[in-house]
Amino acid sequence: MPAWSLPAALGAGAVALLIWNFSLGLRLSDLPETSKGFRVLSGLGAFLFLPALVIGLLAPTAPGARVLGPLAWLWPLVTASIALQALWAFVISRASRASTLLIAVFNLLVAWVAATRWIVSVGGALPVWALAPGVAVSSLATAGLGDVVFPWGAALFMPALASAAPARARITRVARALLASGCALVVVCTALALPRAFDTLSSTRALDVGSSDASARGELAIGVRVFGTLAGPPSSATARHDMALADSLGVTALHVELDPPAVTAGVLDSVARSIEPRRDSLLLVVTLTLGGRITPGEGATARARQALIERIVRRLRPDVLLPAERVTTGPGAPGADGWRAYYERAAATARRVDRDVTVALATDASSPADSALADWVMAGGSRVDAVALATHDGAAEPRAFVAALNAVARWASLARVMPDVWIVGVPTAPIVMGEVVQQQLVRHALAWSAARPWVRGVIAGDASDITAAAGLRTASGRARRALADVAAALRVQRDLTPATTIPDTAAIASDSAVRSVRSPTTTLPPPPR
């Protein structure tokens, strides 16, 4: 089946459900043989459904937070009212009671997920059993549509009004049977996914995160990603808020991620102006994404990409450059040899402009190609002199991020020449899995990095929510729990004396064995260039 078939089918189903709710609510609100309360509840559910859905989708994002954020409660309220309408219809229904019951159970699940998302979005802490249904629904959406939909999978979970009158036409009976069957299928699939969701949440909350003192090391750069993934110039509000947060935290690193269309003179100038006042006191990490492509390209495409890299290095002067955000595999992907050739060309291009720039291999440690490329970098002799762990599916499976950290540690134990290692982002979806899970993963990343002298820096996450609720601070400005841990690590780091920032030689030797540690042992910030 084509890749677009499943999204198209789900989109068509969503439109059909919108039409169903509106048309059925219109008829039920004028059904004389039912009570006035039932008619009012059905009408409100039908007419408030679409605006409440739009508010629920846009309220957690930066564009909609200021205007729609105070109305975010409307979506869980509407889903709860539709669930109540379906239960009421089951009690008074003269239609098929089995189909009405299935729709009611489905609506209760939708209302549960919507309510937990809203409680988490305002800072509420919920137990694992309360969050598990939402995680299960988002995981199912991720399995079908990809990791990018994980924060949104449960937000697009829509309820359905139930009829209280028997169907008169054959097509109406068929439509009700199809709707009830679809509701039953979703409920069953969610129930099957619940044990895995519960286990994921429980194991993540039980991570060994150490203390705040163990999450800081004098030469470890700690930073945040600013502006989100840029496809154009950052908005003035986003730039102002993200840089204000970076200043207040006192971060020692910034991460900027650029899509290829954003590598223009105007966008690069805008980014450079935003970070210029802090440029002499922090490290700048820049990622050039693949822009949705599975391969960096050959021929003219490859030359165009090298020109983008040259433009980035010339204007932004990054300390660390990631020429891609991941290593793609599968049909159409270049393979390990193709990726080696691409990274060699990218490093040569970057060094022609700035010989001091560090070029890093971006990997999520999930495939044999990742391992082969990491071995190539850690064997020494290549132009690529760093490894950046950049996982993208940890929100759907936080244990994948922990497994990736363990894989990097195994690579390090076998390295001939140990390059610098960066942790570029801690992938979480706090609005789905709760802020405690995000806090535990950030704590674990900080403690893991501080305990290993070859880790050069950690990007703890997005400074704030922009297009998805995944940052250290909400789009409305409320700090999430993990932000306090980042601030505490930076505070402890600033309080360290120069004597305590020098790593113990014996400890490094026992940890590195046959490796030579190339990471500098001087404290940040680096001298201005």
C-alpha positions as CSV (number, residue, x, y, z in Angstrom):
1,M,0.0,0.0,0.0
2,P,1.3,3.6,-0.7
3,A,2.7,5.5,2.3
4,W,-0.1,8.0,2.0
5,S,-2.9,5.5,2.2
6,L,-3.2,5.2,6.0
7,P,-3.1,9.0,6.7
8,A,-5.6,9.5,3.9
9,A,-7.9,6.8,5.4
10,L,-7.7,8.3,8.9
11,G,-8.3,11.8,7.5
12,A,-11.4,10.6,5.6
13,G,-12.6,8.8,8.8
14,A,-12.2,12.0,10.8
15,V,-14.1,14.1,8.3
16,A,-16.9,11.4,8.2
17,L,-17.0,11.5,12.0
18,L,-17.4,15.3,12.0
19,I,-20.3,15.0,9.5
20,W,-21.8,12.2,11.6
21,N,-21.7,14.2,14.8
22,F,-23.1,17.4,13.2
23,S,-25.9,15.7,11.3
24,L,-26.9,13.4,14.2
25,G,-26.7,16.2,16.8
26,L,-29.0,18.4,14.6
27,R,-31.6,15.6,14.4
28,L,-31.4,14.6,18.1
29,S,-31.7,18.2,19.3
30,D,-35.1,18.3,17.7
31,L,-36.3,14.7,18.6
32,P,-39.7,15.1,20.3
33,E,-39.8,11.7,22.1
34,T,-36.7,12.4,24.2
35,S,-36.3,14.7,27.2
36,K,-35.2,18.3,26.9
37,G,-32.0,17.6,28.8
38,F,-31.0,14.9,26.3
39,R,-31.8,17.1,23.3
40,V,-29.7,20.0,24.8
41,L,-26.8,17.7,25.6
42,S,-26.8,16.3,22.0
43,G,-27.0,19.7,20.4
44,L,-24.2,21.2,22.5
45,G,-22.0,18.2,21.7
46,A,-22.6,18.6,18.0
47,F,-22.1,22.3,17.7
48,L,-19.2,22.7,20.2
49,F,-17.3,19.7,18.8
50,L,-15.3,21.4,16.0
51,P,-14.3,24.6,17.8
52,A,-13.4,22.5,20.9
53,L,-11.2,20.2,18.8
54,V,-9.4,23.2,17.2
55,I,-8.8,24.7,20.6
56,G,-7.5,21.4,21.9
57,L,-5.0,21.1,19.0
58,L,-3.7,24.7,19.0
59,A,-3.8,25.6,22.7
60,P,-0.5,23.8,23.5
61,T,1.4,25.4,20.6
62,A,3.2,28.8,20.6
63,P,0.8,30.4,18.0
64,G,-2.3,29.5,19.9
65,A,-1.2,29.6,23.6
66,R,-1.9,33.2,24.3
67,V,-5.4,33.3,22.8
68,L,-6.6,29.7,23.1
69,G,-4.7,28.5,26.1
70,P,-7.3,29.8,28.7
71,L,-10.0,27.8,26.8
72,A,-8.1,24.5,26.7
73,W,-10.6,23.0,29.2
74,L,-13.3,23.1,26.5
75,W,-12.1,20.0,24.7
76,P,-12.2,17.6,27.7
77,L,-15.5,19.1,28.7
78,V,-17.0,18.4,25.3
79,T,-15.7,14.9,25.2
80,A,-17.1,14.3,28.7
81,S,-20.5,15.6,27.6
82,I,-20.5,13.4,24.5
83,A,-19.6,10.4,26.7
84,L,-22.6,11.3,29.0
85,Q,-24.8,11.6,26.0
86,A,-23.9,8.2,24.8
87,L,-24.6,6.6,28.2
88,W,-27.9,8.4,28.3
89,A,-28.7,7.2,24.8
90,F,-27.9,3.6,25.9
91,V,-30.4,3.9,28.8
92,I,-33.3,5.3,26.7
93,S,-32.4,4.0,23.3
94,R,-34.9,2.2,21.1
95,A,-32.0,1.5,18.7
96,S,-29.5,-1.4,18.9
97,R,-28.3,-1.4,22.5
98,A,-25.2,-3.3,21.6
99,S,-23.9,-0.7,19.1
100,T,-24.9,2.1,21.5
101,L,-22.9,0.5,24.3
102,L,-19.9,0.1,22.2
103,I,-20.0,3.8,21.2
104,A,-20.5,4.8,24.9
105,V,-17.4,2.7,26.0
106,F,-15.4,4.3,23.2
107,N,-16.5,7.8,24.2
108,L,-15.5,7.1,27.8
109,L,-12.0,6.2,26.7
110,V,-11.8,9.4,24.6
111,A,-13.0,11.5,27.5
112,W,-10.5,9.9,29.8
113,V,-7.6,10.6,27.5
114,A,-8.7,14.2,26.9
115,A,-9.1,14.9,30.6
116,T,-5.7,13.5,31.5
117,R,-4.0,15.5,28.7
118,W,-5.6,18.7,30.0
119,I,-4.6,17.9,33.7
120,V,-1.0,17.3,32.6
121,S,-1.0,20.4,30.5
122,V,-1.7,22.6,33.5
123,G,1.0,20.9,35.6
124,G,-1.0,18.2,37.4
125,A,0.8,15.0,38.4
126,L,-1.1,11.8,37.6
127,P,-0.3,8.2,38.5
128,V,0.8,5.7,35.9
129,W,-2.5,4.0,35.6
130,A,-4.2,7.2,34.7
131,L,-1.7,8.1,32.0
132,A,-1.5,4.6,30.4
133,P,-4.6,4.9,28.2
134,G,-3.3,8.1,26.6
135,V,0.2,6.6,26.0
136,A,-1.4,3.5,24.5
137,V,-3.5,5.5,22.1
138,S,-0.5,7.7,21.1
139,S,1.7,4.6,20.6
140,L,-0.9,3.1,18.3
141,A,-1.0,6.3,16.3
142,T,2.8,6.3,16.1
143,A,2.9,2.7,14.9
144,G,0.7,3.7,11.9
145,L,1.9,7.2,11.1
146,G,5.4,7.6,12.5
147,D,7.1,9.1,15.6
148,V,6.2,12.7,14.7
149,V,2.6,12.2,15.6
150,F,3.2,10.9,19.1
151,P,2.4,14.1,20.9
152,W,-0.7,14.6,18.7
153,G,-2.0,11.0,18.5
154,A,-4.3,11.3,21.5
155,A,-5.3,14.9,20.7
156,L,-6.9,13.7,17.5
157,F,-8.9,11.0,19.3
158,M,-12.5,12.1,18.6
159,P,-15.7,10.9,20.2
160,A,-19.0,10.1,18.4
161,L,-22.6,10.9,19.3
162,A,-25.0,8.0,19.8
163,S,-28.5,7.8,18.4
164,A,-31.5,7.2,20.6
165,A,-33.9,6.3,17.8
166,P,-34.0,3.2,15.6
167,A,-32.6,3.5,12.1
168,R,-35.2,3.8,9.4
169,A,-33.0,3.5,6.3
170,R,-30.7,0.6,5.4
171,I,-27.8,2.9,4.8
172,T,-28.3,4.4,8.3
173,R,-28.1,0.9,9.8
174,V,-25.0,0.1,7.9
175,A,-23.4,3.4,9.0
176,R,-24.2,2.7,12.7
177,A,-22.8,-0.9,12.4
178,L,-19.6,0.4,10.9
179,L,-19.2,3.1,13.5
180,A,-19.8,0.6,16.4
181,S,-17.3,-1.9,14.8
182,G,-14.7,0.8,14.5
183,C,-15.2,1.9,18.1
184,A,-14.9,-1.7,19.3
185,L,-11.7,-2.2,17.3
186,V,-10.1,0.9,18.8
187,V,-11.1,-0.1,22.4
188,V,-9.7,-3.6,21.9
189,C,-6.4,-2.3,20.4
190,T,-6.0,0.2,23.2
191,A,-6.6,-2.5,25.8
192,L,-4.0,-4.7,24.2
193,A,-1.5,-1.8,24.2
194,L,-2.2,-0.9,27.8
195,P,0.3,-3.4,29.5
196,R,3.2,-2.1,27.3
197,A,2.3,1.5,28.0
198,F,2.0,0.8,31.8
199,D,5.4,-1.0,31.8
200,T,7.0,1.9,29.8
201,L,5.8,4.5,32.2
202,S,6.7,2.4,35.3
203,S,10.2,1.6,34.1
204,T,11.0,5.2,33.1
205,R,9.9,6.5,36.5
206,A,12.1,4.0,38.2
207,L,15.3,5.1,36.4
208,D,18.4,5.6,38.6
209,V,18.9,9.4,38.2
210,G,21.4,10.1,41.0
211,S,21.6,13.5,42.8
212,S,21.8,17.0,41.4
213,D,25.5,17.1,42.4
214,A,26.1,14.0,40.2
215,S,24.5,15.8,37.2
216,A,27.2,18.5,36.8
217,R,30.9,18.4,35.8
218,G,32.9,21.6,35.2
219,E,33.8,20.9,31.6
220,L,30.4,19.5,30.6
221,A,28.4,21.9,28.4
222,I,24.7,22.0,29.3
223,G,22.3,23.7,27.0
224,V,18.9,23.8,25.3
225,R,17.6,23.8,21.7
226,V,16.2,27.2,20.7
227,F,13.6,28.2,18.0
228,G,12.5,24.6,17.3
229,T,13.3,23.2,13.9
230,L,13.5,26.2,11.6
231,A,12.0,26.2,8.1
232,G,12.1,30.0,8.1
233,P,13.2,32.9,10.4
234,P,12.2,32.5,14.0
235,S,9.4,34.7,15.2
236,S,10.3,37.6,17.3
237,A,8.3,36.3,20.3
238,T,9.9,32.8,20.1
239,A,13.4,34.3,19.8
240,R,12.8,36.7,22.7
241,H,11.4,34.0,25.0
242,D,13.8,31.3,24.2
243,M,16.9,33.5,24.5
244,A,15.5,35.0,27.8
245,L,15.2,31.5,29.2
246,A,18.7,30.6,28.1
247,D,20.1,33.7,29.7
248,S,18.2,33.1,33.0
249,L,19.5,29.5,33.2
250,G,23.0,30.5,32.3
251,V,23.4,27.7,29.8
252,T,26.8,26.9,28.3
253,A,25.5,25.6,25.0
254,L,22.8,26.3,22.4
255,H,21.4,24.0,19.7
256,V,19.9,25.4,16.5
257,E,18.3,23.0,14.0
258,L,17.8,24.2,10.4
259,D,15.7,22.6,7.6
260,P,17.3,23.2,4.1
261,P,14.8,25.9,3.1
262,A,15.9,27.9,6.2
263,V,19.5,28.2,5.1
264,T,19.1,31.6,3.5
265,A,20.9,34.8,4.2
266,G,17.8,36.3,5.9
267,V,17.2,33.4,8.2
268,L,20.9,32.9,9.1
269,D,21.2,36.6,9.8
270,S,18.2,36.5,12.1
271,V,19.6,33.5,14.0
272,A,23.0,35.1,14.2
273,R,21.6,38.4,15.6
274,S,19.6,36.5,18.3
275,I,22.6,34.6,19.6
276,E,25.4,37.1,19.0
277,P,25.4,38.8,22.4
278,R,26.1,35.4,24.1
279,R,28.4,34.0,21.4
280,D,31.6,34.4,23.4
281,S,30.3,32.6,26.5
282,L,28.7,29.4,25.1
283,L,29.1,26.6,22.5
284,L,26.9,26.6,19.5
285,V,25.7,23.3,18.0
286,V,24.0,23.5,14.6
287,T,22.1,20.7,12.8
288,L,21.3,20.7,9.1
289,T,18.3,18.3,8.7
290,L,17.7,16.1,5.7
291,G,14.5,18.0,5.2
292,G,12.3,14.9,4.9
293,R,14.7,13.1,2.5
294,I,15.9,9.6,3.1
295,T,19.3,10.4,1.6
296,P,21.5,13.5,1.5
297,G,21.6,13.1,-2.3
298,E,24.1,12.6,-5.1
299,G,25.4,14.8,-7.9
300,A,23.8,18.2,-8.1
301,T,21.8,17.6,-4.9
302,A,25.0,16.7,-3.0
303,R,26.7,19.9,-4.3
304,A,23.7,22.0,-3.3
305,R,23.9,20.5,0.2
306,Q,27.6,21.2,0.5
307,A,26.8,24.8,-0.4
308,L,24.3,24.9,2.5
309,I,26.9,23.6,4.9
310,E,29.4,26.2,3.7
311,R,26.8,29.0,4.2
312,I,26.0,27.9,7.7
313,V,29.6,27.7,8.8
314,R,30.5,31.0,7.3
315,R,27.6,32.9,8.9
316,L,27.0,31.2,12.2
317,R,30.5,29.9,13.0
318,P,29.2,26.9,15.0
319,D,31.5,25.0,17.4
320,V,29.8,21.7,16.5
321,L,28.1,20.9,13.2
322,L,25.8,18.0,12.5
323,P,25.4,17.6,8.7
324,A,22.3,15.4,9.2
325,E,20.0,14.7,12.1
326,R,20.0,10.9,11.7
327,V,21.4,8.0,9.7
328,T,18.6,6.7,7.5
329,T,18.3,3.1,6.6
330,G,16.1,0.9,4.4
331,P,15.2,1.0,0.7
332,G,16.7,4.0,-1.0
333,A,19.1,4.9,1.8
334,P,22.8,5.2,1.0
335,G,24.2,2.5,3.4
336,A,27.2,2.9,5.6
337,D,29.7,3.5,2.7
338,G,27.4,6.2,1.3
339,W,27.1,7.9,4.7
340,R,30.9,7.8,5.2
341,A,31.4,9.6,1.9
342,Y,28.8,12.2,2.7
343,Y,30.3,13.0,6.1
344,E,33.8,13.2,4.6
345,R,32.6,15.7,2.0
346,A,30.6,17.7,4.6
347,A,33.7,17.8,7.0
348,A,36.0,18.9,4.2
349,T,33.5,21.7,3.1
350,A,33.1,22.9,6.7
351,R,36.9,22.9,7.4
352,R,37.6,25.0,4.3
353,V,35.7,27.8,6.0
354,D,36.6,27.2,9.6
355,R,39.3,24.7,10.5
356,D,38.3,24.7,14.1
357,V,34.7,23.5,13.6
358,T,33.9,20.0,15.0
359,V,31.9,17.8,12.6
360,A,29.8,15.3,14.5
361,L,28.1,12.0,13.3
362,A,24.4,12.2,14.3
363,T,23.1,8.7,15.3
364,D,20.3,7.2,17.3
365,A,22.3,3.9,17.8
366,S,19.3,1.9,16.5
367,S,20.7,0.1,13.4
368,P,23.8,-1.8,12.2
369,A,24.6,1.2,10.0
370,D,24.8,3.4,13.1
371,S,27.2,1.0,14.7
372,A,29.4,0.7,11.6
373,L,29.6,4.5,11.3
374,A,30.4,4.9,15.0
375,D,33.2,2.4,14.7
376,W,34.5,4.3,11.8
377,V,34.6,7.6,13.8
378,M,36.1,6.0,16.9
379,A,38.8,4.2,15.0
380,G,40.3,7.6,14.2
381,G,41.7,8.9,11.0
382,S,38.5,10.4,9.6
383,R,37.6,14.1,9.4
384,V,34.6,13.4,11.6
385,D,35.7,14.0,15.2
386,A,32.6,13.7,17.4
387,V,29.5,11.6,17.8
388,A,26.1,13.1,18.6
389,L,23.4,10.9,20.0
390,A,20.2,12.3,18.5
391,T,17.3,10.0,19.2
392,H,13.9,10.8,17.7
393,D,11.6,8.0,18.9
394,G,12.3,8.2,22.6
395,A,8.9,9.8,23.2
396,A,7.1,6.7,22.0
397,E,9.5,4.4,23.9
398,P,11.7,6.1,26.5
399,R,13.6,2.9,27.0
400,A,15.0,3.4,23.4
401,F,16.8,6.5,24.6
402,V,18.3,4.7,27.6
403,A,19.3,1.8,25.3
404,A,20.9,4.3,23.0
405,L,23.0,5.7,25.9
406,N,24.1,2.2,26.8
407,A,25.1,1.6,23.1
408,V,27.3,4.7,23.1
409,A,28.9,3.5,26.3
410,R,29.7,0.1,24.6
411,W,31.1,1.9,21.6
412,A,33.3,4.0,23.9
413,S,34.7,0.9,25.7
414,L,36.0,-0.4,22.3
415,A,37.2,3.0,20.9
416,R,40.8,3.3,19.7
417,V,40.6,7.2,19.9
418,M,37.7,8.5,21.9
419,P,36.0,11.4,20.2
420,D,33.8,14.0,21.9
421,V,30.3,12.8,22.5
422,W,27.2,15.1,22.5
423,I,23.7,14.2,23.7
424,V,21.6,16.3,21.4
425,G,18.2,16.4,23.0
426,V,16.2,14.3,25.4
427,P,13.1,13.2,23.4
428,T,10.0,13.3,25.5
429,A,6.3,14.2,25.2
430,P,5.3,15.5,28.6
431,I,1.7,16.2,27.6
432,V,1.2,12.5,26.9
433,M,3.6,10.7,29.3
434,G,3.5,13.3,32.1
435,E,6.1,15.7,33.3
436,V,7.6,13.2,35.8
437,V,8.8,11.0,32.9
438,Q,10.4,14.0,31.2
439,Q,12.1,14.9,34.4
440,Q,13.4,11.4,35.0
441,L,14.9,11.2,31.5
442,V,16.5,14.6,31.7
443,R,18.0,13.7,35.1
444,H,19.2,10.4,33.8
445,A,20.9,12.1,30.7
446,L,22.6,14.7,32.9
447,A,23.9,12.2,35.5
448,W,25.0,9.7,32.7
449,S,26.9,12.4,30.9
450,A,28.5,13.9,34.0
451,A,29.8,10.5,35.0
452,R,31.7,10.0,31.7
453,P,34.5,12.4,30.9
454,W,34.3,11.9,27.2
455,V,30.8,13.4,27.0
456,R,31.3,17.0,25.9
457,G,27.8,18.3,26.3
458,V,24.1,17.7,26.8
459,I,21.2,19.5,25.0
460,A,18.5,18.9,27.6
461,G,15.6,19.6,25.3
462,D,13.7,22.4,23.6
463,A,13.6,25.7,25.5
464,S,9.9,25.9,25.1
465,D,6.9,24.5,23.2
466,I,6.6,25.7,19.6
467,T,4.6,23.4,17.4
468,A,4.4,20.5,19.9
469,A,4.2,20.2,23.7
470,A,7.7,18.8,24.2
471,G,9.8,21.5,25.7
472,L,11.2,22.4,29.1
473,R,8.7,25.2,29.3
474,T,5.1,25.4,28.0
475,A,4.1,27.8,25.3
476,S,2.3,29.9,27.9
477,G,5.5,30.3,29.9
478,R,5.0,27.7,32.7
479,A,8.2,25.9,33.7
480,R,7.9,22.1,33.6
481,R,9.5,20.0,36.3
482,A,12.6,19.1,34.2
483,L,13.6,22.7,33.9
484,A,14.3,22.9,37.6
485,D,16.8,20.0,37.2
486,V,18.6,21.7,34.3
487,A,18.8,24.9,36.4
488,A,20.1,23.0,39.4
489,A,22.8,21.2,37.4
490,L,24.0,24.5,35.9
491,R,23.9,26.1,39.4
492,V,26.0,23.3,40.9
493,Q,28.4,23.5,37.9
494,R,28.9,27.3,38.5
495,D,29.6,26.6,42.1
496,L,32.4,24.1,41.4
497,T,35.9,25.4,42.2
498,P,38.6,25.0,39.6
499,A,40.2,22.3,41.7
500,T,37.1,20.1,41.5
501,T,36.6,20.6,37.8
502,I,39.8,18.7,37.0
503,P,38.9,15.0,36.4
504,D,40.6,12.4,38.5
505,T,43.3,10.8,36.3
506,A,43.0,7.3,37.8
507,A,39.2,7.3,37.4
508,I,39.6,8.3,33.8
509,A,42.1,5.6,33.2
510,S,40.0,2.9,34.8
511,D,36.9,4.1,32.8
512,S,38.7,4.5,29.5
513,A,41.1,1.5,29.6
514,V,42.7,1.5,26.1
515,R,41.1,4.8,25.1
516,S,42.7,8.2,25.0
517,V,40.3,10.9,26.1
518,R,40.3,13.9,23.8
519,S,37.7,16.0,25.6
520,P,39.2,19.2,27.1
521,T,39.4,19.4,30.9
522,T,39.3,23.1,31.2
523,T,36.1,24.7,32.4
524,L,33.6,26.5,30.2
525,P,33.2,29.0,28.6
526,P,35.8,28.6,25.8
527,P,37.8,31.6,24.8
528,P,36.3,33.8,22.1
529,R,37.5,33.2,18.6
